[in-house]
């Protein structure tokens, strides 16, 4: 019943995995800006579908210049610098890489265009595009689009991604073709027995190591269960050593179950704990854990380890007839000894 309750709890507390999604990521949907462009004044939520022009002015550009993808893109300076942003549903604690195409309006100065990208709760990052980066200079038919990236961690269920033009003219940094990737990877679990083989009634350790391989993201609510094979039980006492990220470790003596729940591991950190197990039957015991769950909803693979258990060492015993035979032999030997001794005296 306890095991069932544990798995039910895992099921209830693992949130649905949300795939990162930017709506209208290439600016292809919105009021038709043909044949050149529309200048959009803040605040505006309708001209470019799913996008909010929140400060200043931007230009919504159609085929007047080459787009990075499709036919439309955005100049982050309309009559002057402006900001365009979108709220995106992301998974808290996950790290994302935003990739976007960057170019510059070649129609006017300055030569170097400035852009600032920000995600809620994260440091901004500044980008520059140089009109001289194209051979012979960038122009409307050769915009020189390059992919840039911005790495951030979602700190709330809704993240605002904002692109702020920072060029103080009407000819700013241009953006197009946004893509977003969730880079958070699951925890890894390994386990090992303290010996390759033991006998029935002997004990050895069973250790578990959980690792958070992410370079930025903390993983929380880490948990797994390990049901021992039928020939092994948790020793009495259980010999528990180590700990794991503040998590709760259950390993009740005499049972076949080890459970970790509620552990937290910072990026690039790991934990190890160990319990003793005792063999109660012979055979090759292969032991596989459950998957490793996290509050972030990403699941790690199970871990497996094996141990060979041989029969208990045989202690020789004598049956009733064996004892009678032994007594008879001892008695016979004694009589024979006495006779030889008497003969030697004579
Ligand atoms: Ca586009």
Boltz pocket constraint, residues with backbone or C-beta under 6 A from the ligand:
constraints:
  - pocket:
      binder: B
      contacts: [[A, 26], [A, 27], [A, 28], [A, 67], [A, 68], [A, 69], [A, 70], [A, 71], [A, 72], [A, 73], [A, 176], [A, 177]]
      max_distance: 6.0
